[in-house]
Amino acid sequence: MEDRKKDHINLALTNRTGTIEKDARFIYEPLLSGHSVPKLPEVKLAGKAMKVPIWISSMTGGSGIARHINTNLAMAANEFGLGMGLGSCRILLESEKHLSDFDMRKVIGDEQPFWANLGIAQLEQMVEKGTLNEVTDMVNLLRCDGLVIHINPLQEWFQPEGDRLANPPIEIIKEVVNQLHMPMLVKEVGQGMGRESLRALMKLPIAAIEFAAFGGTNFARVEMMRRPSTDHELFEPMVYVGQTASDMLDDVKKLIEQGEDCKPPMLIISGGIKNYLDGYYFIKTSPIPAVYGMASGFLKHARDSYSSLRDWAKSHIDGLKVAHAYLKINE
């Protein structure tokens, strides 16, 4: 106790909150909860429940390091009750050589949401060729619960070897939804999407929309940096456009208030989620059931040992539980 009191004296002199801007999003209520562990809200995606409202956003696949990363991520999803989206599975359409990089059902278990992933450009090509049945085969091979469709026109535009879309993505999505009888989730890849794009998606019978908003990993910028340096000055302004998670959530609220024909059963709010307080704020202010998605935080630790990822995930979830116990939203 004596050492603890000495620590208090020394640390108190350098940790005054008067110089720190408070987080005005929350009202702290210290009298209304004990230290018993609160039960976090479960959210169902296509019939499977996430015990913790956190989604491991799509990242990677197709190489040895990807296998290590995906295995660690699937283990975390299994242990803590999270949902997981795979990175682009395009390479599996060509051959099953890299199947083990993606084949994580045995690791994540049967109870957790586990979704395959393809880009809109690949789906457009398959629609034109009449080969969408290969998507069903791939999803079944991986024993996934549904398909993530990632929409990335800016990334493809800047990518030196990128594909070119002949049709608006919404038309391709409609065709895929009509032809494939499986749950689908539509996401951007770091730019987010505006109100009219959200309006179009909210009219479709899809399982969820993932924001992948501006503020997180920006794949358009990643691809721009892969171009010759002489192109950077020309293209760089475009990578700073987009919609933040706050922008998109506001748009969803307005669309619902306007009485749109339908709404997705769930949102995955991602893009710029830096910590559990960001995630807590967004899921508590969403007008429909929501979880929050993270990629870079998981990726940083999944590259190392599982114990590193496990410790980080446990601390993150513990912080989320504290938020649920003591914080109310400042309306």
MIMI-407289 format. One record per residue: x, y, z negated of N, C-alpha, C, CB in turn. Coordinates in steps of 0.2 Angstrom, whole numbers, padded with zeros to 4 digits, always signed. Each point is the difference from the previous one (the first is absolute). Glycine has a CB too. Example, Ala and Ser with C-alpha at 12.3 -4.5 7.8 and 13.67 -1.06 7.14 Angstrom:
2
+0066-0028-0039-0004+0006+0000+0004+0006+0000-0009-0006-0006;+0007+0011+0010+0004+0006-0001-0004+0005-0003+0006-0003+0010;
REM end
This chain:
331
+0004-0006+0000-0004+0006+0000+0004+0006+0000-0009-0006-0006;+0015+0006+0002+0004+0006+0000+0003+0001+0007+0003-0002-0012;-0001-0003+0016+0003+0001+0006-0006+0003+0005+0008-0009-0002;-0014+0007+0001-0005+0002+0004-0002+0007-0001-0005-0011+0000;+0006+0014-0006-0002+0007-0002+0006+0004+0003-0006-0004-0010;+0012+0001+0010+0006+0004+0003-0001+0001+0007+0007-0004-0009;-0010-0001+0012-0001+0000+0008-0006+0005+0001+0003-0012+0001;-0008+0012-0005-0005+0005+0001+0003+0007-0001-0008-0008-0005;+0012+0010+0000+0003+0006+0000+0004+0002+0006+0000-0001-0013;+0004-0003+0015+0005+0002+0006-0004+0000+0006+0009-0006-0006;-0014+0002+0007-0004+0000+0007-0005+0006+0000+0002-0013+0001;-0005+0014-0007-0005+0005+0000+0003+0007+0002-0006-0006-0009;+0012+0007+0008+0003+0007+0002+0000+0001+0007+0007+0000-0010;-0007-0006+0014+0001+0000+0007-0006-0002+0004+0012-0002-0002;-0017+0001-0001-0006-0003+0003-0007+0004-0002+0006-0011+0000;-0005+0018+0000-0006+0004-0001-0004+0000+0006+0006+0007-0009;-0013-0008+0009-0004+0000+0005-0002+0007+0003-0004-0011-0004;+0006+0016+0000-0002+0007+0002+0003+0002+0006-0001+0003-0012;+0006-0006+0014+0003+0002+0007-0002-0004+0005+0010+0004-0006;-0014-0009+0005-0002-0005+0005-0008+0001+0002+0008-0008-0005;-0009+0009+0011-0007+0001+0002-0004-0006-0001+0004+0008+0009;-0010-0007-0012-0004-0006-0002-0004-0003+0006-0001+0005-0012;-0001-0011+0012-0003-0003+0005-0008+0002-0001+0009-0010+0001;-0011+0015+0003-0007+0002-0002-0005-0004+0003+0004+0011+0001;-0003-0017+0002-0005-0004+0003-0004-0004-0006+0007-0001+0010;-0003+0001-0016-0003-0004-0005-0002+0003-0006+0007-0009+0005;-0011+0006-0009-0002+0003-0007+0002-0006-0004-0009+0007+0003;+0014-0006-0008+0002-0005-0005-0004+0000-0006+0012+0002+0004;-0015-0008-0005-0004-0002-0005+0003-0005-0005-0010+0003+0007;+0013+0000-0012+0004-0005-0005-0004-0004-0005+0010+0008+0002;-0016-0005-0003-0004-0003-0005-0005-0006+0002+0001+0011-0006;-0001-0012+0012-0006-0005+0002+0002-0007+0002-0005+0011+0004;+0012-0013-0005+0002-0006+0001+0005-0002-0004-0003+0001+0012;+0003-0008-0014+0006-0003-0004+0005-0002+0005-0007-0003-0009;+0012-0001+0007+0005-0003+0004-0001-0007+0002+0008+0007-0006;-0014-0009+0006-0002-0006+0003+0000+0001+0007-0007-0004-0009;+0009-0002+0013+0002+0001+0007-0007+0000+0004+0011-0006-0002;-0012+0012+0005-0007+0001+0004+0000-0005+0006-0001+0012-0004;-0005-0014+0006+0000-0004+0006-0001+0004+0006-0005-0009-0007;+0010+0008+0011+0000+0004+0006-0006-0002+0005+0012+0002-0001;-0015+0003+0005-0006-0002+0004+0002-0005+0006-0005+0011-0003;+0002-0016+0004+0001-0004+0005-0004+0003+0006+0001-0010-0007;+0002+0009+0013-0003+0002+0006+0000-0005+0005+0003+0012-0002;-0008-0014+0006+0000-0006+0004+0001+0003+0008-0008-0006-0008;+0012+0002+0011+0001+0001+0007-0001-0006+0004+0009+0009-0002;-0015-0009+0006-0002-0005+0004-0001-0007-0005+0006+0005+0010;-0009-0003-0016-0002-0006-0004+0006-0002-0005-0007-0004+0009;+0013+0007-0008+0005-0002-0005+0002+0006-0005+0004-0009+0009;-0003+0007-0015+0000+0006-0005+0008+0001-0001-0011-0003-0005;+0012+0010+0004+0007+0002-0002-0001+0001-0008+0004+0005+0012;+0000-0008-0016-0001+0001-0007+0003+0006-0002+0001-0012-0002;+0003+0015+0006+0003+0007-0001-0001+0004+0006+0009-0004-0008;-0012+0010+0008-0001+0003+0006+0005+0003+0004-0010+0003-0006;+0015-0007+0008+0006+0002+0003+0001-0005+0006+0005+0005-0010;-0004-0002+0016+0001-0003+0006+0008+0001+0002-0013+0001+0004;+0016-0007-0002+0007+0000+0002-0001+0001+0008+0005-0008-0009;-0003+0015+0011-0001+0002+0007+0004-0004+0005-0004+0011-0004;+0002-0012+0010+0004-0003+0005+0007+0003+0001-0011-0003+0006;+0016-0002-0006+0007+0002+0001+0004-0003+0005-0001+0002-0011;+0002-0008+0011+0006-0003+0004-0001-0008+0001+0007+0009-0004;-0004-0011+0009+0000-0007+0002+0004-0001+0006-0011-0001-0004;+0014-0006+0005+0004-0001+0006+0007+0000-0001-0009+0005+0006;+0012-0006-0012+0007+0000-0001+0001-0004-0007+0002+0011+0007;+0004-0013-0008+0002-0003-0006-0002+0004-0006+0009-0006+0006;-0007+0012-0006-0001+0005-0006-0007+0001-0001+0010+0006+0002;-0014-0006+0003-0008+0000+0000-0003-0005-0004+0000+0006+0011;+0003-0012-0010-0002-0006-0003+0001+0000-0008+0002-0007+0010;+0004+0010-0012+0001+0001-0007-0005+0005-0003+0012-0003+0002;-0013+0009+0002-0004+0005-0002-0007-0002-0001+0007+0008+0005;-0010-0012+0000-0007-0002+0000-0001-0005-0005-0001+0002+0012;+0006-0006-0013-0001-0005-0006+0000+0003-0007+0006-0008+0007;-0002+0013-0008+0000+0003-0006-0007+0004-0001+0012+0001+0000;-0014+0002+0006-0007+0004-0001-0005-0005-0001+0004+0009+0008;-0004-0015-0005-0006-0004-0001+0000-0003-0007+0001-0003+0012;+0005+0002-0015+0001-0002-0007-0003+0005-0004+0010-0007+0003;-0009+0013-0002-0003+0005-0004-0007+0001+0000+0010+0006+0002;-0013-0007+0005-0007+0000+0001-0003-0006-0004+0001+0006+0011;+0002-0011-0011-0003-0006-0004+0000+0001-0007+0004-0007+0009;+0002+0009-0012+0000+0001-0007-0004+0005-0003+0011-0003+0001;-0012+0009+0003-0004+0006-0003-0007+0001+0003+0011+0005-0002;-0012-0009+0007-0007+0000+0003-0001+0006+0005-0004-0005-0011;+0009+0006+0015+0000+0005+0005-0002-0002+0007+0009+0006-0007;-0011-0002+0011-0001-0002+0007+0006+0002+0004-0012+0002-0001;+0013-0005+0007+0006+0001+0004-0002+0000+0007+0007-0006-0009;-0004+0010+0013+0000+0000+0007+0007-0001+0003-0010+0008+0000;+0010-0012+0005+0006-0002+0003+0002+0006+0005-0002-0012-0001;+0009+0012+0002+0002+0005+0005-0002-0003+0007+0010+0003-0007;-0009+0000+0013-0002-0002+0006+0002-0007+0002+0001+0012+0003;-0006-0016-0001+0001-0007+0001+0001-0001+0008-0007-0003-0011;+0008+0008+0014+0001+0000+0008+0004-0006+0002-0002+0012+0001;+0008-0013-0005+0005-0005+0003-0003-0007+0000+0009+0008-0005;-0014-0009+0000-0003-0007+0000-0004-0001+0006+0000+0001-0012;-0002+0004+0016-0004-0001+0006+0005-0003+0006-0008+0009-0003;+0014-0008+0002+0005-0002+0005+0002-0007-0002+0004+0011+0002;-0003-0013-0008+0003-0006-0002-0001-0001-0008+0008-0001+0010;-0008-0005-0012+0000-0001-0008+0007-0001-0003-0011-0005+0002;+0016+0008+0002+0007+0000-0003+0000+0003-0007+0005+0000+0012;-0008+0006-0012+0000+0004-0007-0006-0002-0004+0007+0009+0006;-0010-0014-0005-0006-0001-0004+0002+0000-0008-0005-0007+0009;+0010+0005-0011+0002-0001-0007+0001+0007-0003+0005-0011+0002;-0004+0016+0002+0000+0007-0003-0007+0003-0002+0010+0002+0008;-0015-0005-0005-0007+0002-0001-0004-0004-0004+0001+0006+0010;+0001-0013-0010-0004-0005-0003+0000+0000-0007+0002-0007+0010;-0006+0012-0013+0000+0001-0008-0006-0003-0004+0008+0010+0003;-0013-0013+0001-0006-0002-0004+0002-0005-0006-0006+0002+0011;+0011-0006-0010+0002-0005-0005+0003+0004-0006+0001-0009+0009;+0002+0015-0008+0003+0004-0005-0005+0004-0003+0011+0000+0006;-0015+0004-0002-0005+0004-0003-0006-0003-0004+0003+0008+0009;-0004-0015-0006-0006-0003-0003-0006+0001+0004+0005+0000-0011;-0011-0004+0009-0006+0001+0004-0005+0005-0002+0002-0012+0002;+0000+0015-0008-0005+0004-0003+0001+0008+0002-0001-0008-0010;+0007+0009+0012+0002+0007+0001-0001+0002+0008+0008+0000-0010;-0011+0006+0011+0000+0002+0007+0006+0001+0004-0010+0006-0004;+0011-0009+0009+0006-0001+0004-0002+0001+0008+0006-0008-0009;-0003+0013+0012-0003+0002+0006+0006+0000+0005-0009+0007-0005;+0008-0009+0012+0004+0001+0005+0000+0007+0003-0001-0013+0003;+0005+0014+0002+0001+0007+0002+0002+0000+0008+0003+0004-0012;-0007+0000+0016+0002+0001+0007-0001+0007+0001-0002-0012+0004;+0006+0015+0001-0001+0007+0002-0005+0001+0006+0012+0001-0003;-0014+0005+0004-0005+0001+0005+0002-0001+0007-0005+0008-0008;+0011-0007+0009+0003-0001+0007+0000-0007+0002+0007+0010-0002;-0005-0015-0003+0000-0007+0002-0008-0002+0001+0011-0002-0007;-0015+0005+0003-0007-0002+0000-0003+0002+0007-0001+0000-0012;+0003+0006+0014-0003+0002+0007+0003-0004+0005+0000+0012-0004;+0006-0014+0004+0003-0005+0005-0004-0007+0000+0011+0006-0001;-0013-0008-0005-0003-0006-0001-0007+0000+0003+0007-0003-0010;-0010+0009+0009-0007+0001+0002+0000+0000+0008-0003+0007-0010;+0008-0004+0013+0000+0000+0007+0002-0007+0003+0004+0012-0001;+0000-0016-0003+0001-0006+0003-0005-0006-0002+0012+0004-0001;-0016-0002-0003-0005-0005-0003+0003-0005-0004-0006+0002+0010;+0010+0000-0014+0004-0005-0005-0001+0001-0007+0008-0001+0009;-0014+0005-0011-0001+0001-0007+0000-0006-0004-0006+0011+0003;+0004-0017+0000+0000-0006-0004+0006-0001-0003-0008-0005+0008;+0014+0007-0006+0006-0001-0003+0001+0004-0007+0005-0001+0012;-0009+0006-0012+0000+0003-0007-0003-0004-0005-0001+0011+0006;-0005-0014-0004-0003-0005-0005+0004-0006-0002-0011+0004+0005;+0015-0006+0000+0004-0006-0001+0006+0002-0005-0002-0004+0012;+0005+0010-0011+0005+0003-0004-0003+0001-0007+0006+0005+0009;-0011-0002-0010-0003+0001-0007-0002-0007-0003-0005+0011+0004;+0003-0015-0001-0001-0007-0002+0006-0004-0002-0010+0000+0006;+0015+0001-0002+0007-0003-0001+0003+0003-0007+0002-0002+0012;-0003+0008-0013+0002+0003-0006-0004-0001-0006+0006+0008+0007;-0012-0010-0006-0005-0001-0005-0002+0007-0004+0004-0012-0002;-0004+0017+0007-0002+0007-0003-0007+0001+0000+0010+0004+0005;-0012+0001-0009-0007+0001-0001-0003+0005+0005+0002-0002-0012;+0002+0005+0016-0002+0005+0005+0006+0003+0004-0010+0002-0007;+0008+0003+0011+0005+0003+0004+0001+0008-0002-0003-0009+0009;+0009+0011-0010+0001+0007+0000+0002+0003+0007+0004-0001-0012;-0008+0006+0014+0002+0003+0007+0003+0006-0002-0010-0005+0006;+0017+0006-0004+0003+0006-0001+0000+0005+0006+0007-0006-0008;-0009+0012+0007-0001+0005+0005+0006+0005+0000-0013-0001+0000;+0017+0001+0005+0006+0004+0000+0002+0003+0007+0004-0008-0009;-0008+0012+0011+0001+0003+0007+0007+0005+0000-0013-0001+0002;+0013+0004-0008+0006+0005+0000+0007-0005-0001-0007+0009-0005;+0007-0014+0001+0005-0004+0000+0002-0003+0007-0003-0003-0012;-0002+0000+0015+0001-0003+0007+0003+0006+0005-0009-0009-0002;+0007+0015+0001+0002+0005+0005+0007+0002-0001-0011+0004+0000;+0013-0004-0007+0007+0002-0001+0005-0006+0000-0004+0009-0007;+0001-0015+0007+0005-0006+0000+0003-0001+0007-0007-0005-0009;+0014+0005+0009+0003-0001+0007-0003-0005+0004+0010+0004-0005;-0012-0010+0002-0002-0006+0004-0008-0001-0002+0011-0005+0000;-0014+0011-0002-0007-0001-0002-0005-0001+0006+0003+0008-0009;-0009-0011+0007-0005-0001+0005-0004+0006+0001-0001-0012-0004;-0003+0012+0010-0004+0006+0001-0008-0003+0000+0009+0006+0007;-0013-0002-0010-0007-0002+0000-0004+0002+0006+0001+0000-0013;-0005-0004+0016-0004+0002+0006-0006+0003-0002+0006-0008+0007;-0009+0006-0014-0006+0001-0002+0000+0003-0007-0005-0009+0007;+0000+0013-0009+0000+0003-0007+0000-0006-0005-0006+0010+0004;+0009-0010-0009+0000-0006-0005-0007-0002-0002+0012+0004-0004;-0016+0001+0003-0007-0002-0003-0003-0005+0005-0001+0011-0006;+0002-0010+0012-0003-0004+0005+0002-0007+0000-0002+0009+0007;+0009-0010-0008+0003-0006-0001-0002-0004-0007+0010+0004+0007;-0011+0000-0012-0002-0003-0006-0007-0002+0000+0007+0008-0006;-0012-0005+0010-0006-0002+0001-0001-0007+0003-0004+0012+0001;+0009-0012+0004+0000-0006+0004+0002-0006-0004+0002+0007+0011;+0003-0006-0015+0003-0005-0004-0005-0002-0005+0012+0004+0001;-0015+0001-0004-0006-0002-0005-0005-0004+0003+0002+0011-0006;-0004-0009+0012-0005-0004+0004+0002-0007+0001-0004+0011+0005;+0010-0012-0003+0002-0007+0002+0003-0005-0005+0003+0006+0010;-0001-0003-0016+0003-0004-0005-0004+0000-0006+0011+0003+0004;-0013-0009-0006-0004+0000-0006+0004-0001-0006-0009-0005+0007;+0012+0010-0010+0004+0000-0006+0000+0007-0003+0007-0010+0005;-0006+0010-0012+0001+0007-0003+0006+0004+0003-0005-0005-0010;+0004+0011+0011+0005+0005+0002+0001+0006-0004-0002-0004+0012;+0008+0006-0012+0002+0006-0004+0004+0004+0005+0000-0006-0011;-0001+0013+0011+0003+0004+0005+0004+0005-0004-0009-0001+0009;+0015+0002-0007+0005+0005-0003+0004+0004+0005+0000-0008-0010;+0002+0014+0008+0005+0003+0003+0007-0002-0002-0008+0010+0001;+0014-0006+0001+0006-0003-0003+0005+0006-0002-0001-0009+0008;-0003+0014-0011+0004+0006-0003-0002+0007+0002+0009-0008+0000;-0014+0008+0004-0002+0007+0002-0007+0001-0002+0007-0001+0010;-0011-0004-0013-0007+0000-0002-0004+0001+0006+0004+0005-0010;-0010-0002+0009-0005+0001+0006-0005+0005-0002+0002-0012+0004;-0004+0016+0001-0005+0005-0001-0007-0002-0001+0008+0007+0006;-0013-0002-0007-0007-0002-0002-0003-0003+0006+0000+0010-0007;+0001-0009+0013-0004-0003+0006+0003-0007+0001-0001+0011+0005;+0007-0012-0006+0002-0007+0000-0003-0004-0006+0011+0003+0005;-0011+0000-0011-0004-0004-0006-0007-0001+0002+0008+0005-0008;-0011+0000+0011-0007+0000+0001-0001-0006+0005-0002+0012-0001;+0006-0013+0006-0001-0006+0005+0001-0006-0004+0004+0007+0010;+0001-0008-0014+0001-0006-0004-0005-0002-0004+0012+0002+0001;-0015+0003-0005-0005-0001-0005-0007-0003+0003+0006+0009-0007;-0006-0008+0014-0006-0003+0003+0001-0008+0002-0003+0012+0004;+0009-0014-0005+0001-0007+0002+0000-0005-0006+0007+0004+0009;-0009-0010-0007-0001-0005-0005+0007-0003-0002-0012-0003+0004;+0016+0007-0007+0007-0002-0002+0000-0001-0008+0006+0006+0010;-0001-0010-0013+0000-0001-0007+0003+0006-0004+0001-0012+0003;+0004+0016+0000+0003+0005-0003+0003+0005+0004+0001-0007-0010;+0001+0013+0008+0004+0005+0003+0006+0001-0004-0009+0005+0006;+0015-0006-0004+0006+0002-0004+0003+0007+0003+0003-0012-0002;-0002+0017-0002+0002+0006+0002+0007+0000+0003-0007+0005-0009;+0012-0008+0006+0007+0001+0002+0001+0007+0002+0000-0012+0004;-0001+0017-0008-0001+0007+0001+0007+0003+0001-0011+0000-0006;+0011+0007+0008+0006+0004+0000+0003+0001-0007-0004+0005+0010;+0010-0006-0011+0003+0001-0007+0004-0006-0002-0009+0007-0003;+0008-0013+0006+0003-0006-0002+0006-0002+0006-0010-0004-0007;+0011-0002+0008+0004-0002+0005-0003+0002+0007+0005-0010-0007;-0001+0014+0011-0002+0003+0006+0003-0004+0006-0002+0012-0006;-0001-0016+0009+0003-0004+0005+0001+0003+0007-0005-0010-0005;+0001+0016+0006+0001+0004+0006+0007+0003-0001-0012+0002+0002;+0014+0000-0008+0006+0003-0001+0006-0005+0000-0005+0009-0007;+0003-0015+0005+0005-0005+0000+0002-0002+0007-0004-0005-0010;-0001+0005+0015+0001-0001+0007+0004+0006+0003-0010-0008+0001;+0008+0014-0003+0003+0005+0003+0008+0000-0001-0011+0007-0001;+0013-0009-0005+0007+0000-0002+0003-0005+0003-0003+0004-0011;+0000-0009+0015+0003-0005+0004+0002+0002+0007-0006-0008-0007;+0003+0014+0008+0001+0003+0007+0006+0003+0000-0012+0002+0002;+0015+0000+0004+0006+0004+0001-0001+0007-0004+0003-0006+0011;+0003+0008-0014-0001+0006-0004-0002+0006+0003+0009-0005-0006;-0008+0005+0013-0002+0006+0004-0008+0000+0000+0011-0001+0007;-0014-0004-0009-0008+0000+0000-0002+0003-0006+0000-0010+0008;+0004+0010-0013-0003+0001-0007-0003+0007-0001+0008-0008-0004;-0005+0013+0007-0002+0007-0001-0007+0001+0004+0012+0004-0001;-0013-0008+0007-0006+0001+0004-0006-0004-0004+0008+0001+0011;-0007-0007-0013-0005-0003-0003-0002+0000-0007+0003-0008+0009;+0002+0011-0013-0001+0000-0007-0006+0004-0003+0013-0001-0001;-0015+0006+0004-0006+0004-0003-0006-0005+0000+0005+0011+0004;-0006-0015+0001-0006-0005+0000+0000-0005-0006+0000+0002+0012;+0006-0004-0015-0001-0005-0005-0002+0003-0007+0009-0006+0006;-0010+0013-0006-0002+0003-0006-0007+0002+0000+0011+0005-0001;-0015-0008+0006-0007+0001+0000-0004-0006-0003+0001+0008+0010;-0007-0007-0012-0003-0006-0003-0005+0002-0005+0010-0007+0003;-0013+0002-0006-0005+0001-0006+0003-0003-0006-0010+0001+0008;+0010+0002-0014+0002-0003-0006-0006-0004-0003+0008+0010-0002;-0006-0014-0003-0005-0004-0003-0006+0004-0003+0009-0009-0003;-0007+0015+0000-0005+0005-0002-0005+0002+0005+0008+0003-0009;-0005-0001+0015-0003+0002+0006-0005-0005+0002+0009+0007+0004;-0007-0013-0004-0004-0006+0003-0006-0002-0005+0010-0004+0006;-0008+0004-0012-0005-0001-0005-0006+0005+0000+0009-0006-0007;-0007+0013+0007-0005+0005+0001-0004-0001+0006+0008+0008-0006;-0005-0010+0012-0004-0001+0006-0005-0006-0001+0010+0004+0007;-0008-0009-0010-0004-0006-0001-0006+0002-0005+0009-0008+0001;-0008+0012-0006-0005+0003-0004-0005+0004+0004+0007+0000-0010;-0005+0004+0014-0004+0004+0004-0004-0004+0005+0008+0010-0001;-0005-0015+0004-0004-0004+0005-0005-0004-0003+0010-0001+0006;-0009-0001-0013-0005-0004-0003-0006+0005-0002+0009-0008-0004;-0007+0014+0002-0005+0005-0002-0004+0002+0006+0007+0004-0009;-0004-0004+0015-0004+0001+0006-0005-0005+0002+0010+0007+0003;-0009-0013-0006-0005-0005+0001+0002-0004+0006-0009+0006-0005;+0015-0008+0006+0003-0004+0006-0004-0007+0000+0011+0006+0000;-0011-0009+0006-0004-0006+0001+0002-0005-0005-0001+0003+0012;+0008-0004-0013+0002-0005-0005+0007+0002-0003-0006-0009+0007;+0008+0005-0012+0006+0002-0003+0004-0006-0001-0005+0010-0005;+0012-0010+0005+0003-0006-0002-0001-0003-0007+0009+0004+0009;-0009-0010-0010-0001-0003-0007+0006+0002-0005-0007-0009+0005;+0013+0011-0002+0005+0001-0004+0005+0005+0003-0001-0011-0005;+0005+0015+0002+0006+0004+0002+0006-0003-0003-0007+0010+0001;+0012-0010+0003+0007-0001-0003+0004+0007+0001+0000-0013+0003;+0001+0017-0008+0002+0006+0000+0008+0000-0001-0011+0005-0005;+0014-0004+0011+0008+0000+0000+0003+0006+0004-0001-0013-0001;+0007+0013+0000+0004+0006+0003+0001+0005-0005-0005-0002+0011;+0011+0003-0014+0002+0005-0005-0002-0002-0007-0001+0008+0009;-0001-0014-0010-0001-0002-0007+0007-0002-0003-0012-0005+0003;+0013+0010-0008+0007+0000-0003+0000-0004-0006+0003+0011+0005;-0008-0012-0009+0000-0003-0006-0008-0002-0002+0011+0007-0003;-0011-0010-0002-0007-0003-0002-0005+0006-0002+0006-0010-0004;-0004+0016+0002-0004+0005-0001-0003+0003+0007+0006+0003-0010;-0002-0003+0015-0003+0001+0006-0006-0005+0002+0011+0006+0004;-0009-0012-0004-0005-0005+0001-0006+0000-0004+0010-0007+0004;-0009+0008-0010-0006+0000-0005-0004+0006+0002+0007-0005-0009;-0005+0011+0011-0004+0006+0001-0004-0002+0007+0009+0008-0005;-0006-0011+0010-0003-0001+0006-0006-0005-0001+0011+0003+0006;-0009-0009-0009-0006-0005-0001-0005+0003-0004+0008-0009+0001;-0007+0013-0006-0005+0003-0004-0004+0005+0003+0007-0002-0010;-0005+0005+0015-0003+0006+0004-0003-0003+0006+0007+0009-0005;-0006-0015+0007-0003-0002+0006-0007-0001+0000+0010-0006+0002;-0014+0007+0003-0008-0001+0000-0002-0007+0001-0001+0012+0004;+0006-0016-0002-0002-0007+0001+0006-0004-0004-0007+0002+0011;+0006-0009-0012+0005-0004-0003+0007+0001+0004-0009-0008-0004;+0014+0009+0000+0007+0001+0003+0005-0003-0004-0004+0010+0005;+0009-0012-0002+0007-0002-0003+0005+0005+0003-0003-0012-0002;+0009+0012-0001+0005+0004+0004+0006-0004+0002-0003+0009-0007;+0006-0007+0013+0005-0004+0003+0007+0003-0001-0009-0004+0008;+0014+0000-0009+0007+0002+0000+0004-0004+0004-0002+0005-0011;+0007-0002+0014+0005-0004+0004+0007+0001-0002-0008+0001+0010;+0010+0005-0010+0007+0001-0002+0002-0002-0007+0000+0010+0008;-0004-0009-0013+0001-0002-0007+0001-0007+0000-0006+0010-0004;+0002-0014+0007+0001-0007+0000+0006-0002+0004-0012-0002-0001;+0013+0005+0007+0006-0002+0004+0006+0001-0004-0007+0003+0010;+0008+0002-0013+0006+0002-0003+0002-0006-0005-0002+0013+0001;-0002-0015-0005+0001-0006-0004+0000-0007+0002-0004+0008-0008;+0000-0009+0013-0001-0006+0004+0007-0002+0003-0013+0002+0001;+0017+0003+0001+0006-0002+0004+0005-0003-0005-0002+0009+0008;+0001-0008-0014+0005-0003-0005-0003-0006-0003+0004+0011-0003;-0004-0013-0003-0002-0006-0003-0007+0001-0002+0011-0003-0004;-0015-0003+0003-0007+0000-0002+0000+0003-0007-0003-0010+0007;+0008+0009-0011-0001+0003-0007+0000+0007+0000+0006-0010-0004;-0002+0013+0009+0000+0008+0001-0007+0002+0002+0012+0000+0003;-0015-0003+0002-0007+0002+0002-0005-0002-0005+0003-0003+0011;-0002-0002-0015-0005-0002-0005+0000+0005-0006+0001-0012+0003;+0005+0014-0005+0000+0005-0005-0003+0007+0002+0011-0005-0004;-0009+0007+0010-0003+0006+0003-0008+0000+0000+0011+0002+0007;-0013-0007-0004-0007-0001+0001-0004+0000-0007+0002-0007+0011;+0001+0003-0016-0003+0000-0006+0000+0007-0003+0004-0012-0002;+0001+0016+0002+0000+0006-0003-0005+0005+0004+0012-0002-0003;-0012+0001+0009-0005+0004+0004-0007-0001-0002+0008+0000+0010;-0010-0007-0011-0007-0002-0002-0001+0002-0007+0000-0009+0008;+0005+0009-0012-0001+0002-0007-0002+0007+0000+0008-0009-0004;-0004+0013+0008-0002+0007+0000-0007+0002+0002+0012+0002+0003;-0014-0006+0002-0007+0001+0003-0005-0002-0006+0004-0003+0012;-0002-0002-0016-0005-0002-0006+0000+0006-0005+0002-0012+0002;+0003+0015-0003+0000+0006-0005-0004+0006+0003+0012-0004-0004;-0011+0005+0011-0004+0005+0003-0008-0002-0001+0009+0003+0008;-0011-0009-0007-0007-0002+0000-0002+0001-0008+0001-0008+0010;+0003+0007-0015-0002+0001-0007-0001+0007-0002+0006-0011-0002;-0001+0015+0005+0000+0007-0004-0001+0006+0005+0008-0005-0008;-0009+0004+0014-0001+0006+0005-0006+0000+0003+0012+0000+0002;-0016+0006-0002-0006+0001+0004+0002+0005+0006-0007-0002-0010;+0003+0001+0015+0001+0005+0006-0002+0007-0002-0001-0010+0008;+0005+0015-0007-0002+0007-0001-0004+0002+0006+0010+0002-0007;-0017-0002+0007-0004+0001+0006+0000+0008+0002-0007-0010-0004;
REM end
